[in-house]
Structure formats: structure tokens, C-alpha cells
Amino acid sequence: AQSVAQPEDQVNVAEGNPLTVKCTYSVSGNPYLFWYVQYPNRGLQFLLKYITGDNLVKGSYGFEAEFNKSQTSFHLKKPSALVSDSALYFCAVDWGNTGKLIFGQGTTLQVKP
Amino acid sequence: DVKVTQSSRYLVKRTGEKVFLECVQDMDHENMFWYRQDPGLGLRLIYFSYDVKMKEKGDIPEGYSVSREKKERFSLILESASTNQTSMYLCASRLRTGLPYNEQFFGPGTRLTVL
């Protein structure tokens, strides 16, 4: 069955350090992969997507993610974290372009000054 | 900018009540979705609609129904609310299926408490 896993419930980083939020997936065929961010008491905001082409995709607010087909991973990265990046991050996958997103359980990112 | 609005931010209902959650988008999107969000479970798809009058079951449709009489509006209905339906409900829309791929845009959510 198709699934998405975010192995860390919480990631803590110091401001200015690089951050990584991990995501792995189990989907047959070619997946469409997404990262969304949720600030407190808000809906989800789209960050970036991988559809096809270059494995490194760049998105909003300086975030990027690397699609690794052999490891079935799509980790979210940022070279230098900001306190304002503190939020809940969701990885999601759409298989077959149905629009039916399967979400990971979410990772809380805490960036400390 | 795409705007997806939901009728209430917070809602408190009693067990057995019929509950309507409304979602409206203003960008002529064809596809609309209803999710529920629970801690540790991420978002799970309840129902979705590819276009007006169309509806498809998602992963957890039990206890819910939907209505899409107009393109801009997608309603989620809890026929007889139960305490295990206490959750955050998120509506989303996207332009259409097909390529280029169109991402989903989310509303602010409705936090429903069933007592």
C-alpha cells in the first residue's frame, strides 16, 4: 500500500544552522512529491513539489528538497534556519496524478535563537 | 492569489447533531477536497470532487457525506456527529487534474469539537 513516513516527530536546530526534515515514501510507479508547512492555527501552505526532471527542487522561503529514487526519499532542506521557520511540516505524495494526496504524520521544526 | 475560505474557525456541537462544514474557493477550481487532521496521523482524505455534482470517497468516508451543487462550494456533512469526529477539518482546492500538475491550496481549517 502507498504510504509516506516522516521518521522524526520533532527536529530541533539552532538559528543559522542547516536543517533537514526527512521524508520517505512507498509508492508504486512515478510519484509526485510535495512539502507543505503549517503555522499555528493556520491552514497548510505549499512549499515545493517534485513532478519530473531535476532531482533538486527549490521552493518558497529558501527551502529545497532532493528527490532520491533509489532511496525513495524526498528530504526537505534549508542551508540556514530562521526562528520564523518553526512550524509543522508535512510531506505528501500523489500517485498517478489523481490529486489524492497521502500525507506523512508531520514533523515539528523548532529553531532556537 | 487563490483564496479558500471555510465557514467557521471553531465549532462546538453535540453528539447526534447534523453538522455542515462549508468551503468556498474563488478561483474557478475544478477539484475540491476535504481532509481531517489529527495529531500523529497527518491529514487523511475524507471525500473529494473532481467537478460540480461529482464526488468520490477518500480514505475515511465513514460517517461523512458531501455536496457540490456549485463549482465554488464544497460542503462536508456529518449526518450524526460523534465524539470521534472531533478534529481539525481542512478543505483544499486545485485547478484541475492533468498536466502540468496543479498543487492544492488549503483553507484555514475548522476545529470541530463534538461533546
HADDOCK unambig.tbl for C-alpha pairs under 7 A between the chains (distance, minus, plus):
assign (segid A and resid 42 and name CA) (segid B and resid 108 and name CA) 4.99 0.50 0.50
assign (segid A and resid 42 and name CA) (segid B and resid 109 and name CA) 6.91 0.50 0.50
assign (segid A and resid 43 and name CA) (segid B and resid 106 and name CA) 5.79 0.50 0.50
assign (segid A and resid 43 and name CA) (segid B and resid 107 and name CA) 5.43 0.50 0.50
assign (segid A and resid 43 and name CA) (segid B and resid 108 and name CA) 3.95 0.50 0.50
assign (segid A and resid 43 and name CA) (segid B and resid 109 and name CA) 5.70 0.50 0.50
assign (segid A and resid 44 and name CA) (segid B and resid 106 and name CA) 5.64 0.50 0.50
assign (segid A and resid 45 and name CA) (segid B and resid 106 and name CA) 6.95 0.50 0.50
assign (segid A and resid 97 and name CA) (segid B and resid 97 and name CA) 6.87 0.50 0.50
assign (segid A and resid 97 and name CA) (segid B and resid 98 and name CA) 6.86 0.50 0.50
assign (segid A and resid 98 and name CA) (segid B and resid 97 and name CA) 6.80 0.50 0.50
assign (segid A and resid 99 and name CA) (segid B and resid 97 and name CA) 6.85 0.50 0.50
assign (segid A and resid 103 and name CA) (segid B and resid 42 and name CA) 5.89 0.50 0.50
assign (segid A and resid 103 and name CA) (segid B and resid 43 and name CA) 5.75 0.50 0.50
assign (segid A and resid 104 and name CA) (segid B and resid 42 and name CA) 5.62 0.50 0.50
assign (segid A and resid 105 and name CA) (segid B and resid 40 and name CA) 5.21 0.50 0.50
assign (segid A and resid 105 and name CA) (segid B and resid 41 and name CA) 4.73 0.50 0.50
assign (segid A and resid 105 and name CA) (segid B and resid 42 and name CA) 3.85 0.50 0.50
assign (segid A and resid 106 and name CA) (segid B and resid 42 and name CA) 5.68 0.50 0.50
